[in-house]
Amino acid sequence: MKSTALTIIAVLAASSIAVAQEAMPVDTDGDGMITPAELMTAFPDVNEGIFTAADTDGDGMLSMEEFASAQEDGLIPTGEM
């Protein structure tokens, strides 16, 4: 049971690191959050409406989790910027 839990934790940690590394070029100021300007500079086809839809907590910035979720939902393109 312990080894299964540790395996799950390791997989989740690795996937979180991959998401953070993928979002890093977008987060140009390195504060861990993505502003509308940062996102729209990295992805010119993304507009304010798409940003607002991705900003699920409504704080005006995207967390790495919101960024990853928006990519999974097809709101924000995946791959190279």
Summary of the structure (lengths in Angstrom):
residues: 81
radius of gyration: 14.1
end to end distance: 41.2
largest distance: 47.0
contacts: 186
relative contact order: 0.15
helix: 56%
strand: 2%
